[in-house]
Amino acid sequence: MSDSGTARPAPSRPAPRLHVLIVDDDPNAREFMTRALTRDGHVVDTASSGDNAWRQLQAARFDCVVMDLRMPGIDGPELHRRMEEIDPEQAARFIFVTGDTFSAETLAFADAAPESSLMMKPVDLAALRRRVADHRPRDRS
């Protein structure tokens, strides 16, 4: 209690530090998101292609994966499908970003995906930070 007889608010805890993989073939978008999440204290790895991301996902576990939906080669839906087959819990940690709002494939994916897993470009950093923070760190024991 303070001198005035009211309870002091509990000190706020720092947000948990997350291990995030950002996958985007656009270097500017990748750097934009990487800088923001790194400033928030997260450990961020990046991949410029779905092929590279697939290798990283097989070698390490991430608290969150932020992935461009449309890329040459392995795109977001394909990588997500692969992860669902081998690690459904990891697949549930994907957040997709896209600037493609008109193609039939994107609209079908958007209809099937949980609302919280799809963001439109340009990415709203405050919304991205909130969505990433919703992913609690994995038990690393």
Secondary structure, DSSP 8 states (H G I E B T S, - for coil): --TTS-------------EEEEE-S-HHHHHHHHHHHHHTT-EEEEESSHHHHHHHHHH---SEEEEES--SSS-HHHHHHHHHHH-HHHHTTEEEEES--SSHHHHHHHHHS-GGGEEESS--HHHHHHHHHTS------
